[in-house]
Amino acid sequence: MKYNGNNEKSKERVKIMRAFIGIDFEDNIKDEICSLQQQYREHAIRGRWKHRDNFHITLKFLREVSPKQKAMIDGIMVSICKNHKPFELKLAETGIFGGRGSIRVLWLGLGGDRDALFSLQNEIDLALELVGFQRESRKYSPHVTIGQDILFEEDFETVKQSIPIKQFKPLQVKSLYLFKSEQIQNKRVYTKVSQYDLR
């Protein structure tokens, strides 16, 4: 049978996925984020709002990952996570990344054991750079995105002051995940494909 390199490459491309490493939330925390998100939506003229299932904390965006690379990532992540203890984070106040004429990102900040989070993220960034995944050029700024491209009826600080401060339950970080990111029927869908438990 004649070898067809193009067909083999096509098969490989089908298996390639867009992926990132992140922290997921329990359902009760997602419900609390949804409740806060809804209060901001009531003050918005327009915006794109994150679906409940997509709330997460990104540790490393990987762009495209092949099956071979996934196997390497799994091995590296298992090795890293066994050297880190579970830790606690707290969802804190809301903030924004500005844009032209609208708010580019509306986010929730993070409190709690940020040192453990930064240490873990830095180790992942360094280890994956050695196998071909470029380090982030920007300083790591952990947050939870709850909305994008938002235009409020009033300026953000006025809206923020009108919404009661939310006291979230502590988030126990015991595992990290490799998420596959797909666009399905015009909706962004994140699916867990690997789990890495902390020590």
VEXMIRO-53384 format. One line per field, with one value per atom (N, C-alpha, C): residue number from 0; residue in one letter; atom name; x, y, z. Coordinates in Angstrom, 3 decimals. Layout:
// residues N
num <- NUM, ...
residu <- a, ...
atome <- CA, ...
x <- X, ...
y <- Y, ...
z <- Z, ...
// end
This chain:
// residues 199
num <- 0, 0, 0, 1, 1, 1, 2, 2, 2, 3, 3, 3, 4, 4, 4, 5, 5, 5, 6, 6, 6, 7, 7, 7, 8, 8, 8, 9, 9, 9, 10, 10, 10, 11, 11, 11, 12, 12, 12, 13, 13, 13, 14, 14, 14, 15, 15, 15, 16, 16, 16, 17, 17, 17, 18, 18, 18, 19, 19, 19, 20, 20, 20, 21, 21, 21, 22, 22, 22, 23, 23, 23, 24, 24, 24, 25, 25, 25, 26, 26, 26, 27, 27, 27, 28, 28, 28, 29, 29, 29, 30, 30, 30, 31, 31, 31, 32, 32, 32, 33, 33, 33, 34, 34, 34, 35, 35, 35, 36, 36, 36, 37, 37, 37, 38, 38, 38, 39, 39, 39, 40, 40, 40, 41, 41, 41, 42, 42, 42, 43, 43, 43, 44, 44, 44, 45, 45, 45, 46, 46, 46, 47, 47, 47, 48, 48, 48, 49, 49, 49, 50, 50, 50, 51, 51, 51, 52, 52, 52, 53, 53, 53, 54, 54, 54, 55, 55, 55, 56, 56, 56, 57, 57, 57, 58, 58, 58, 59, 59, 59, 60, 60, 60, 61, 61, 61, 62, 62, 62, 63, 63, 63, 64, 64, 64, 65, 65, 65, 66, 66, 66, 67, 67, 67, 68, 68, 68, 69, 69, 69, 70, 70, 70, 71, 71, 71, 72, 72, 72, 73, 73, 73, 74, 74, 74, 75, 75, 75, 76, 76, 76, 77, 77, 77, 78, 78, 78, 79, 79, 79, 80, 80, 80, 81, 81, 81, 82, 82, 82, 83, 83, 83, 84, 84, 84, 85, 85, 85, 86, 86, 86, 87, 87, 87, 88, 88, 88, 89, 89, 89, 90, 90, 90, 91, 91, 91, 92, 92, 92, 93, 93, 93, 94, 94, 94, 95, 95, 95, 96, 96, 96, 97, 97, 97, 98, 98, 98, 99, 99, 99, 100, 100, 100, 101, 101, 101, 102, 102, 102, 103, 103, 103, 104, 104, 104, 105, 105, 105, 106, 106, 106, 107, 107, 107, 108, 108, 108, 109, 109, 109, 110, 110, 110, 111, 111, 111, 112, 112, 112, 113, 113, 113, 114, 114, 114, 115, 115, 115, 116, 116, 116, 117, 117, 117, 118, 118, 118, 119, 119, 119, 120, 120, 120, 121, 121, 121, 122, 122, 122, 123, 123, 123, 124, 124, 124, 125, 125, 125, 126, 126, 126, 127, 127, 127, 128, 128, 128, 129, 129, 129, 130, 130, 130, 131, 131, 131, 132, 132, 132, 133, 133, 133, 134, 134, 134, 135, 135, 135, 136, 136, 136, 137, 137, 137, 138, 138, 138, 139, 139, 139, 140, 140, 140, 141, 141, 141, 142, 142, 142, 143, 143, 143, 144, 144, 144, 145, 145, 145, 146, 146, 146, 147, 147, 147, 148, 148, 148, 149, 149, 149, 150, 150, 150, 151, 151, 151, 152, 152, 152, 153, 153, 153, 154, 154, 154, 155, 155, 155, 156, 156, 156, 157, 157, 157, 158, 158, 158, 159, 159, 159, 160, 160, 160, 161, 161, 161, 162, 162, 162, 163, 163, 163, 164, 164, 164, 165, 165, 165, 166, 166, 166, 167, 167, 167, 168, 168, 168, 169, 169, 169, 170, 170, 170, 171, 171, 171, 172, 172, 172, 173, 173, 173, 174, 174, 174, 175, 175, 175, 176, 176, 176, 177, 177, 177, 178, 178, 178, 179, 179, 179, 180, 180, 180, 181, 181, 181, 182, 182, 182, 183, 183, 183, 184, 184, 184, 185, 185, 185, 186, 186, 186, 187, 187, 187, 188, 188, 188, 189, 189, 189, 190, 190, 190, 191, 191, 191, 192, 192, 192, 193, 193, 193, 194, 194, 194, 195, 195, 195, 196, 196, 196, 197, 197, 197, 198, 198, 198
residu <- m, m, m, k, k, k, y, y, y, n, n, n, g, g, g, n, n, n, n, n, n, e, e, e, k, k, k, s, s, s, k, k, k, e, e, e, r, r, r, v, v, v, k, k, k, i, i, i, m, m, m, r, r, r, a, a, a, f, f, f, i, i, i, g, g, g, i, i, i, d, d, d, f, f, f, e, e, e, d, d, d, n, n, n, i, i, i, k, k, k, d, d, d, e, e, e, i, i, i, c, c, c, s, s, s, l, l, l, q, q, q, q, q, q, q, q, q, y, y, y, r, r, r, e, e, e, h, h, h, a, a, a, i, i, i, r, r, r, g, g, g, r, r, r, w, w, w, k, k, k, h, h, h, r, r, r, d, d, d, n, n, n, f, f, f, h, h, h, i, i, i, t, t, t, l, l, l, k, k, k, f, f, f, l, l, l, r, r, r, e, e, e, v, v, v, s, s, s, p, p, p, k, k, k, q, q, q, k, k, k, a, a, a, m, m, m, i, i, i, d, d, d, g, g, g, i, i, i, m, m, m, v, v, v, s, s, s, i, i, i, c, c, c, k, k, k, n, n, n, h, h, h, k, k, k, p, p, p, f, f, f, e, e, e, l, l, l, k, k, k, l, l, l, a, a, a, e, e, e, t, t, t, g, g, g, i, i, i, f, f, f, g, g, g, g, g, g, r, r, r, g, g, g, s, s, s, i, i, i, r, r, r, v, v, v, l, l, l, w, w, w, l, l, l, g, g, g, l, l, l, g, g, g, g, g, g, d, d, d, r, r, r, d, d, d, a, a, a, l, l, l, f, f, f, s, s, s, l, l, l, q, q, q, n, n, n, e, e, e, i, i, i, d, d, d, l, l, l, a, a, a, l, l, l, e, e, e, l, l, l, v, v, v, g, g, g, f, f, f, q, q, q, r, r, r, e, e, e, s, s, s, r, r, r, k, k, k, y, y, y, s, s, s, p, p, p, h, h, h, v, v, v, t, t, t, i, i, i, g, g, g, q, q, q, d, d, d, i, i, i, l, l, l, f, f, f, e, e, e, e, e, e, d, d, d, f, f, f, e, e, e, t, t, t, v, v, v, k, k, k, q, q, q, s, s, s, i, i, i, p, p, p, i, i, i, k, k, k, q, q, q, f, f, f, k, k, k, p, p, p, l, l, l, q, q, q, v, v, v, k, k, k, s, s, s, l, l, l, y, y, y, l, l, l, f, f, f, k, k, k, s, s, s, e, e, e, q, q, q, i, i, i, q, q, q, n, n, n, k, k, k, r, r, r, v, v, v, y, y, y, t, t, t, k, k, k, v, v, v, s, s, s, q, q, q, y, y, y, d, d, d, l, l, l, r, r, r
atome <- N, CA, C, N, CA, C, N, CA, C, N, CA, C, N, CA, C, N, CA, C, N, CA, C, N, CA, C, N, CA, C, N, CA, C, N, CA, C, N, CA, C, N, CA, C, N, CA, C, N, CA, C, N, CA, C, N, CA, C, N, CA, C, N, CA, C, N, CA, C, N, CA, C, N, CA, C, N, CA, C, N, CA, C, N, CA, C, N, CA, C, N, CA, C, N, CA, C, N, CA, C, N, CA, C, N, CA, C, N, CA, C, N, CA, C, N, CA, C, N, CA, C, N, CA, C, N, CA, C, N, CA, C, N, CA, C, N, CA, C, N, CA, C, N, CA, C, N, CA, C, N, CA, C, N, CA, C, N, CA, C, N, CA, C, N, CA, C, N, CA, C, N, CA, C, N, CA, C, N, CA, C, N, CA, C, N, CA, C, N, CA, C, N, CA, C, N, CA, C, N, CA, C, N, CA, C, N, CA, C, N, CA, C, N, CA, C, N, CA, C, N, CA, C, N, CA, C, N, CA, C, N, CA, C, N, CA, C, N, CA, C, N, CA, C, N, CA, C, N, CA, C, N, CA, C, N, CA, C, N, CA, C, N, CA, C, N, CA, C, N, CA, C, N, CA, C, N, CA, C, N, CA, C, N, CA, C, N, CA, C, N, CA, C, N, CA, C, N, CA, C, N, CA, C, N, CA, C, N, CA, C, N, CA, C, N, CA, C, N, CA, C, N, CA, C, N, CA, C, N, CA, C, N, CA, C, N, CA, C, N, CA, C, N, CA, C, N, CA, C, N, CA, C, N, CA, C, N, CA, C, N, CA, C, N, CA, C, N, CA, C, N, CA, C, N, CA, C, N, CA, C, N, CA, C, N, CA, C, N, CA, C, N, CA, C, N, CA, C, N, CA, C, N, CA, C, N, CA, C, N, CA, C, N, CA, C, N, CA, C, N, CA, C, N, CA, C, N, CA, C, N, CA, C, N, CA, C, N, CA, C, N, CA, C, N, CA, C, N, CA, C, N, CA, C, N, CA, C, N, CA, C, N, CA, C, N, CA, C, N, CA, C, N, CA, C, N, CA, C, N, CA, C, N, CA, C, N, CA, C, N, CA, C, N, CA, C, N, CA, C, N, CA, C, N, CA, C, N, CA, C, N, CA, C, N, CA, C, N, CA, C, N, CA, C, N, CA, C, N, CA, C, N, CA, C, N, CA, C, N, CA, C, N, CA, C, N, CA, C, N, CA, C, N, CA, C, N, CA, C, N, CA, C, N, CA, C, N, CA, C, N, CA, C, N, CA, C, N, CA, C, N, CA, C, N, CA, C, N, CA, C, N, CA, C, N, CA, C, N, CA, C, N, CA, C, N, CA, C, N, CA, C, N, CA, C, N, CA, C, N, CA, C, N, CA, C, N, CA, C, N, CA, C, N, CA, C, N, CA, C, N, CA, C, N, CA, C, N, CA, C, N, CA, C, N, CA, C, N, CA, C, N, CA, C, N, CA, C, N, CA, C, N, CA, C, N, CA, C, N, CA, C, N, CA, C, N, CA, C, N, CA, C, N, CA, C
x <- 0.849, 0.000, 0.887, 0.584, 1.395, 1.181, 2.305, 2.240, 1.795, 0.854, 0.364, 0.603, 1.681, 2.051, 0.990, 0.319, -0.690, -1.846, -2.253, -3.335, -2.940, -1.678, -1.214, -1.198, -0.770, -0.745, -2.150, -3.085, -4.470, -5.038, -4.727, -5.203, -4.645, -3.352, -2.718, -3.371, -3.689, -4.302, -5.666, -6.402, -7.713, -7.579, -6.504, -6.316, -5.770, -5.223, -4.674, -5.796, -5.562, -6.594, -6.006, -6.860, -6.487, -6.706, -5.751, -5.834, -5.189, -5.540, -4.913, -4.944, -4.087, -4.052, -4.699, -5.605, -6.308, -6.879, -7.562, -8.226, -9.730, -10.453, -11.902, -12.534, -13.852, -14.586, -15.674, -16.011, -17.156, -18.436, -19.516, -20.777, -21.291, -21.149, -21.690, -20.966, -19.665, -18.916, -19.315, -19.533, -19.991, -21.360, -22.206, -23.521, -23.373, -22.437, -22.207, -21.669, -20.773, -20.236, -21.354, -22.219, -23.361, -24.261, -24.483, -25.335, -24.749, -23.439, -22.773, -22.786, -22.511, -22.511, -23.857, -24.937, -26.270, -26.508, -25.975, -26.139, -25.442, -24.292, -23.597, -24.326, -24.873, -25.609, -26.787, -27.396, -28.559, -28.201, -26.912, -26.453, -25.802, -25.797, -25.073, -25.998, -25.489, -26.189, -25.903, -24.672, -24.302, -23.088, -22.797, -21.634, -21.706, -20.578, -20.508, -20.207, -21.089, -21.004, -20.581, -19.604, -19.098, -20.184, -20.255, -21.192, -20.732, -21.687, -21.407, -20.354, -20.445, -19.524, -18.104, -17.923, -16.605, -15.827, -16.378, -15.623, -14.418, -13.243, -12.027, -10.905, -9.775, -8.553, -7.522, -7.031, -6.016, -4.635, -3.877, -2.484, -1.530, -1.902, -1.036, -1.869, -1.855, -2.520, -1.529, -1.906, -0.971, -1.146, -2.214, -2.547, -2.803, -2.051, -2.344, -1.478, -2.134, -1.457, -1.741, -0.684, -0.827, -0.925, -1.345, -1.397, -0.040, 1.035, 2.374, 2.712, 2.387, 2.641, 1.796, 0.548, -0.314, 0.307, 0.879, 1.520, 2.680, 3.459, 4.561, 4.034, 2.988, 2.387, 1.882, 1.196, 0.676, 1.798, 2.906, 4.032, 4.636, 4.807, 5.380, 4.463, 3.172, 2.227, 2.107, 2.104, 2.051, 3.268, 4.441, 5.675, 5.656, 5.154, 5.092, 4.106, 2.933, 1.859, 2.155, 2.938, 3.236, 4.165, 4.749, 5.624, 4.933, 3.629, 2.889, 1.701, 1.510, 0.381, -0.883, -2.051, -3.296, -3.234, -3.926, -3.930, -5.291, -5.466, -6.771, -6.700, -7.666, -7.813, -9.166, -9.270, -10.544, -10.842, -12.040, -12.457, -12.686, -12.098, -12.136, -12.963, -12.641, -13.468, -13.312, -14.261, -14.249, -13.316, -12.828, -11.989, -12.172, -11.484, -11.645, -10.302, -10.238, -9.203, -9.896, -9.396, -10.062, -9.885, -10.742, -10.670, -11.089, -11.204, -11.618, -13.140, -13.662, -15.097, -15.900, -15.269, -15.980, -14.981, -15.490, -14.635, -14.247, -12.955, -12.493, -12.773, -12.476, -12.702, -13.192, -14.259, -14.721, -14.323, -13.577, -13.023, -13.183, -13.001, -12.913, -11.464, -10.968, -9.603, -9.495, -8.274, -8.029, -7.235, -7.691, -6.960, -6.583, -6.247, -5.847, -4.361, -3.995, -2.577, -2.071, -1.904, -1.434, 0.011, 0.813, 2.201, 2.250, 1.389, 1.344, 0.909, -0.050, -0.540, 0.559, 1.252, 2.311, 3.481, 3.816, 4.895, 4.566, 3.348, 2.896, 2.867, 2.316, 2.226, 3.607, 4.537, 5.884, 6.606, 6.431, 7.072, 6.514, 5.215, 4.592, 5.118, 5.186, 5.659, 7.089, 7.957, 9.352, 9.490, 8.765, 8.884, 8.368, 7.267, 6.695, 7.459, 8.199, 9.056, 10.125, 10.588, 11.642, 11.175, 9.860, 9.342, 8.614, 8.908, 8.439, 7.282, 6.769, 5.658, 6.208, 6.065, 6.659, 6.147, 7.057, 6.650, 5.827, 4.963, 4.162, 5.055, 4.862, 5.654, 5.139, 3.828, 3.247, 3.312, 3.359, 3.341, 2.032, 2.134, 0.948, -0.006, -1.256, -2.276, -3.504, -3.539, -4.629, -5.966, -6.994, -8.332, -9.351, -10.611, -11.713, -12.501, -12.534, -13.285, -14.777, -15.578, -17.029, -17.771, -17.066, -17.698, -16.665, -17.022, -16.111, -16.881, -16.136, -16.696, -17.993, -17.908, -19.095, -19.190, -20.381, -20.679, -21.761, -21.415, -22.380, -23.142, -24.269, -25.079, -24.338, -23.488, -22.688, -21.244, -20.342, -18.950, -18.835, -17.786, -17.640, -17.664, -16.941, -16.864, -18.234, -19.064, -20.415, -21.255, -21.134, -21.855, -21.375, -20.067, -19.482, -19.974, -20.039, -20.472, -21.945, -22.729, -24.153, -24.439, -23.408, -23.572, -22.929, -23.679, -23.133, -21.895, -20.936, -19.722, -20.080, -19.583, -19.891, -18.784, -19.153, -18.199, -18.290, -17.324, -17.329, -16.773, -17.224, -16.655, -15.230, -14.328, -12.958, -12.930, -11.979, -11.805, -10.633, -10.895, -9.852, -9.266, -7.999, -7.349, -6.625, -7.195, -6.634, -6.154, -6.642, -6.294, -6.198, -5.396, -5.343, -5.850, -6.212, -6.780, -6.206, -6.113, -5.869, -7.231, -7.570, -8.851, -8.671, -9.563, -9.660, -10.666, -10.316, -11.186, -11.708, -13.029, -13.652, -14.765, -15.011, -16.169, -17.230, -18.336, -19.395, -20.709, -21.264, -22.532, -22.459, -21.398, -21.183, -21.043, -20.670, -20.472, -19.114, -18.367, -17.075, -17.290, -16.707, -16.889, -15.519, -15.376, -14.146, -14.418, -13.582, -13.750, -12.472, -12.603, -11.428, -10.972, -9.678, -9.147, -8.083, -7.543, -6.591, -6.745, -6.536, -6.575, -5.247, -4.726, -3.454, -3.686, -3.597, -3.872, -2.631, -2.833, -1.742, -1.448, -0.295, 0.198, -0.768
y <- -1.188, 0.000, 1.241, 2.193, 3.399, 4.317, 4.805, 5.713, 7.090, 7.655, 8.987, 9.900, 10.672, 11.553, 12.586, 13.083, 14.115, 13.596, 12.331, 11.746, 11.589, 11.172, 11.005, 12.340, 13.386, 14.713, 15.202, 14.872, 15.285, 14.616, 13.337, 12.625, 13.250, 13.626, 14.235, 15.566, 16.364, 17.658, 17.518, 16.462, 16.240, 16.007, 15.358, 15.016, 16.185, 17.182, 18.321, 19.098, 19.523, 20.268, 21.548, 22.547, 23.738, 23.415, 23.789, 23.333, 24.328, 24.180, 24.964, 24.173, 24.548, 23.937, 24.914, 24.417, 25.330, 24.670, 25.490, 25.070, 25.180, 24.144, 24.135, 24.470, 24.750, 25.079, 24.049, 23.906, 23.076, 23.802, 23.044, 23.607, 24.750, 24.630, 25.685, 27.015, 26.962, 28.194, 28.767, 27.915, 28.379, 29.066, 28.513, 29.127, 30.527, 30.691, 31.992, 33.002, 32.543, 33.433, 33.855, 32.910, 33.210, 34.280, 34.183, 35.147, 36.543, 36.659, 37.956, 38.453, 37.545, 37.898, 38.492, 37.900, 38.365, 39.803, 40.154, 41.519, 42.529, 42.149, 43.037, 43.088, 41.976, 41.938, 42.902, 43.058, 43.942, 45.408, 45.733, 47.110, 47.287, 46.231, 46.269, 46.552, 47.342, 47.579, 46.425, 45.970, 44.816, 44.134, 42.922, 42.199, 40.729, 40.063, 38.607, 38.020, 37.143, 36.656, 35.190, 34.898, 33.528, 32.579, 31.423, 30.393, 29.804, 29.413, 28.859, 27.759, 26.852, 25.717, 26.123, 27.359, 27.791, 28.626, 28.820, 29.532, 28.690, 29.302, 28.580, 29.587, 29.090, 29.884, 29.263, 30.025, 29.522, 29.603, 28.518, 28.501, 28.579, 27.940, 27.934, 27.685, 28.648, 28.460, 27.814, 26.704, 25.898, 26.046, 26.702, 26.801, 25.403, 24.967, 23.672, 22.563, 21.432, 20.300, 19.033, 18.328, 17.058, 15.915, 14.721, 13.581, 13.284, 13.418, 13.176, 14.206, 15.457, 16.512, 16.331, 15.875, 15.645, 14.617, 13.569, 12.540, 13.132, 14.018, 14.680, 15.591, 16.347, 17.263, 16.490, 15.369, 14.556, 14.113, 13.647, 13.194, 14.315, 15.474, 16.634, 17.109, 17.176, 17.683, 16.752, 15.462, 14.509, 14.696, 14.868, 15.052, 16.345, 17.424, 18.708, 18.655, 18.125, 18.164, 17.319, 16.264, 15.434, 16.153, 17.288, 18.073, 19.302, 19.436, 20.581, 20.108, 20.742, 20.417, 21.137, 20.600, 21.358, 22.695, 23.679, 24.998, 25.646, 26.791, 27.451, 28.821, 29.103, 30.413, 30.999, 32.308, 32.987, 33.923, 33.836, 34.766, 36.122, 37.151, 38.478, 39.436, 40.717, 41.725, 41.719, 42.345, 42.427, 43.535, 43.375, 44.377, 44.287, 45.148, 45.172, 45.332, 44.833, 45.181, 46.069, 47.257, 48.212, 47.911, 48.520, 48.405, 49.711, 49.739, 50.951, 51.062, 51.936, 52.174, 51.170, 50.095, 49.095, 48.420, 47.592, 46.842, 45.534, 45.351, 44.142, 42.890, 42.950, 41.796, 42.294, 41.673, 41.853, 40.590, 40.757, 39.582, 39.620, 38.440, 38.284, 38.051, 38.822, 38.630, 37.472, 37.197, 36.050, 36.443, 35.952, 36.076, 34.689, 34.585, 33.286, 33.049, 31.791, 31.416, 31.679, 32.946, 33.323, 32.875, 32.796, 32.346, 30.927, 30.058, 28.680, 28.645, 29.495, 29.560, 30.036, 31.105, 31.648, 30.683, 30.003, 29.021, 27.882, 27.388, 26.298, 26.735, 27.911, 28.402, 28.604, 29.147, 29.397, 28.102, 27.098, 25.804, 25.147, 25.257, 24.710, 25.435, 26.759, 27.568, 27.185, 27.030, 26.682, 25.282, 24.325, 22.931, 22.740, 23.393, 23.207, 23.980, 25.004, 25.697, 24.748, 23.834, 22.895, 21.900, 21.731, 20.807, 21.559, 22.852, 23.574, 24.531, 24.700, 25.628, 26.947, 27.971, 29.265, 29.833, 30.448, 31.097, 32.339, 32.694, 33.896, 35.131, 36.070, 37.298, 38.265, 38.184, 39.067, 38.441, 39.292, 38.816, 38.093, 36.976, 36.184, 36.967, 37.067, 37.819, 36.925, 36.107, 35.133, 35.807, 35.338, 35.914, 34.938, 35.238, 34.468, 35.415, 35.136, 35.978, 35.687, 36.756, 36.559, 37.249, 38.129, 38.786, 39.482, 39.722, 40.375, 41.351, 42.338, 43.329, 43.932, 44.461, 44.942, 46.464, 46.936, 48.360, 48.528, 49.212, 49.440, 50.746, 50.861, 52.087, 53.262, 52.956, 53.968, 53.486, 54.302, 53.861, 52.694, 51.907, 50.658, 50.867, 51.862, 52.068, 52.376, 53.112, 53.415, 52.136, 51.313, 50.034, 49.144, 49.061, 48.203, 48.593, 49.890, 50.361, 50.069, 49.885, 49.606, 48.131, 47.287, 45.840, 45.431, 44.778, 44.377, 43.501, 43.696, 42.881, 41.432, 40.534, 39.110, 38.404, 37.670, 36.863, 35.418, 35.033, 33.683, 32.662, 31.431, 30.344, 30.080, 29.664, 29.357, 28.242, 28.342, 27.351, 26.450, 25.175, 24.211, 23.670, 23.986, 23.527, 22.220, 21.129, 19.801, 19.150, 19.648, 19.070, 20.168, 19.912, 20.735, 19.901, 20.563, 19.854, 20.371, 19.466, 19.853, 19.934, 21.124, 21.360, 21.429, 20.779, 20.957, 22.062, 22.983, 24.104, 23.958, 23.947, 23.759, 24.778, 25.079, 25.889, 24.938, 24.778, 23.853, 24.618, 24.664, 25.386, 26.814, 27.500, 28.903, 29.121, 28.059, 28.157, 27.573, 28.314, 27.819, 26.775, 25.587, 24.463, 24.008, 23.915, 23.414, 22.029, 21.070, 19.690, 19.219, 18.640, 18.093, 16.821, 16.769, 15.564, 14.878, 15.580, 14.972, 15.641, 14.873, 15.395, 15.114, 16.124, 15.985, 16.362, 15.369, 15.608, 16.133, 17.149, 17.641, 16.629, 16.746, 15.732, 15.466
z <- 0.000, 0.000, 0.000, -0.831, -0.953, 0.253, 0.790, 1.935, 1.466, 2.157, 1.821, 3.014, 2.922, 4.027, 4.335, 3.310, 3.527, 4.368, 4.100, 4.888, 6.346, 6.554, 7.926, 8.653, 7.955, 8.579, 8.883, 7.995, 8.217, 9.458, 9.619, 10.801, 12.073, 12.009, 13.172, 13.511, 12.480, 12.718, 13.390, 13.018, 13.618, 15.127, 15.534, 16.942, 17.768, 17.114, 17.839, 18.515, 19.757, 20.490, 21.065, 21.205, 21.952, 23.424, 24.263, 25.651, 26.606, 27.879, 28.937, 30.236, 31.161, 32.483, 33.456, 34.276, 35.159, 36.396, 37.184, 38.416, 38.205, 38.547, 38.411, 39.767, 39.745, 40.963, 41.229, 42.501, 42.866, 42.458, 42.323, 41.834, 42.703, 44.022, 44.891, 44.686, 44.391, 44.121, 42.768, 41.778, 40.469, 40.601, 41.452, 41.675, 42.274, 43.212, 43.832, 42.824, 41.945, 40.904, 39.954, 39.605, 38.726, 39.336, 40.643, 41.330, 41.244, 41.455, 41.343, 39.898, 38.976, 37.553, 37.134, 37.614, 37.256, 37.720, 38.872, 39.368, 38.462, 37.934, 36.994, 35.643, 35.234, 33.958, 33.963, 35.123, 35.230, 34.994, 35.086, 34.867, 33.493, 32.691, 31.418, 30.235, 29.312, 28.053, 27.093, 27.139, 26.313, 26.949, 26.456, 26.961, 26.588, 26.699, 26.526, 27.896, 28.356, 29.732, 29.760, 30.601, 30.706, 31.196, 30.537, 30.966, 32.299, 33.103, 34.431, 34.399, 33.431, 33.373, 33.005, 32.532, 32.067, 33.080, 34.284, 35.306, 35.725, 35.754, 36.116, 36.376, 36.848, 36.969, 36.033, 35.096, 34.163, 34.802, 34.680, 35.117, 33.930, 32.826, 31.651, 30.402, 29.486, 28.204, 27.248, 26.642, 25.848, 24.337, 23.927, 22.499, 21.948, 20.927, 20.296, 20.892, 21.170, 21.802, 20.994, 20.612, 19.902, 20.909, 20.470, 21.396, 22.044, 21.276, 21.819, 22.885, 22.617, 23.596, 24.848, 24.676, 25.833, 26.777, 26.212, 27.040, 27.837, 27.199, 27.906, 28.998, 28.678, 29.658, 30.872, 30.614, 31.715, 32.653, 32.080, 32.899, 33.719, 33.099, 33.783, 34.905, 34.619, 35.610, 36.812, 36.587, 37.703, 38.598, 37.971, 38.715, 39.535, 38.939, 39.647, 40.806, 40.540, 41.549, 42.776, 42.624, 43.792, 44.776, 44.346, 45.220, 45.805, 45.569, 46.087, 46.917, 48.065, 48.923, 48.442, 48.761, 48.531, 49.268, 48.731, 49.356, 49.170, 49.815, 49.828, 49.162, 48.319, 47.694, 48.072, 47.959, 48.207, 47.044, 46.516, 45.477, 46.129, 45.534, 46.144, 45.292, 45.370, 44.709, 43.190, 42.538, 41.091, 40.614, 39.391, 38.745, 37.246, 36.518, 35.060, 34.364, 33.128, 32.175, 31.144, 30.980, 30.102, 28.627, 27.826, 26.378, 25.752, 24.460, 23.759, 23.746, 24.574, 24.586, 25.386, 25.828, 26.632, 27.563, 28.462, 29.380, 28.702, 28.505, 27.804, 28.625, 29.932, 30.810, 32.178, 32.664, 34.043, 34.796, 35.910, 36.562, 38.080, 38.663, 40.112, 40.485, 41.463, 41.925, 42.902, 43.339, 44.209, 45.443, 46.589, 47.832, 48.324, 49.589, 50.134, 49.936, 49.736, 49.626, 48.201, 47.885, 46.553, 46.321, 47.385, 47.223, 46.674, 47.192, 46.699, 45.237, 44.880, 43.502, 42.555, 42.934, 42.078, 41.941, 43.025, 42.984, 42.025, 42.114, 41.253, 39.791, 39.536, 38.154, 37.548, 38.335, 37.825, 37.494, 38.339, 38.097, 36.830, 36.634, 35.421, 34.184, 34.260, 33.136, 32.751, 33.750, 33.489, 32.904, 33.496, 33.051, 31.634, 31.302, 29.966, 28.894, 29.312, 28.350, 27.811, 28.645, 28.245, 27.194, 27.049, 26.029, 24.910, 24.791, 23.613, 23.779, 25.004, 25.215, 25.748, 24.968, 25.276, 26.590, 27.349, 28.598, 28.284, 29.227, 29.064, 29.173, 28.270, 28.300, 29.366, 29.640, 30.641, 32.032, 33.043, 34.421, 34.701, 35.406, 35.705, 36.590, 36.168, 36.901, 37.076, 38.133, 38.296, 38.556, 37.880, 38.030, 37.450, 37.679, 37.100, 36.198, 34.919, 33.986, 34.116, 34.311, 34.385, 33.237, 32.514, 31.372, 30.510, 29.240, 28.298, 27.413, 26.903, 25.963, 26.508, 27.713, 28.434, 28.385, 28.184, 28.295, 29.349, 30.438, 31.514, 31.300, 31.986, 31.935, 32.568, 33.570, 34.256, 34.290, 34.833, 34.914, 35.893, 35.721, 36.467, 37.975, 38.478, 39.928, 40.523, 39.782, 40.254, 40.329, 39.287, 39.273, 40.415, 40.578, 41.618, 43.015, 43.283, 44.600, 44.867, 43.801, 43.976, 44.243, 44.112, 44.297, 45.623, 46.502, 47.809, 47.660, 48.559, 48.534, 48.845, 48.017, 48.157, 48.940, 49.964, 50.721, 50.236, 49.431, 48.863, 49.852, 49.722, 50.508, 50.017, 50.905, 50.490, 49.435, 48.520, 47.467, 47.833, 48.013, 48.327, 47.025, 46.770, 45.539, 45.830, 45.348, 45.578, 44.291, 43.147, 41.849, 40.801, 39.777, 38.580, 37.420, 36.325, 35.184, 33.872, 32.912, 31.528, 30.867, 30.370, 29.714, 28.206, 27.500, 26.044, 25.776, 24.890, 24.555, 23.136, 22.988, 21.677, 21.460, 20.203, 19.832, 19.286, 19.999, 19.604, 19.513, 18.302, 18.066, 18.621, 18.230, 18.610, 20.125, 20.814, 22.262, 22.630, 23.451, 23.916, 25.001, 24.795, 25.715, 26.212, 27.544, 28.152, 28.722, 28.345, 28.799, 29.475, 30.667, 31.361, 30.657, 30.342, 29.701, 30.568, 31.560, 32.504, 33.860, 34.907, 36.276, 36.962, 37.677, 38.385, 39.851, 40.734, 42.148, 42.860, 43.713, 44.538, 45.643, 46.233, 47.172, 48.316
// end
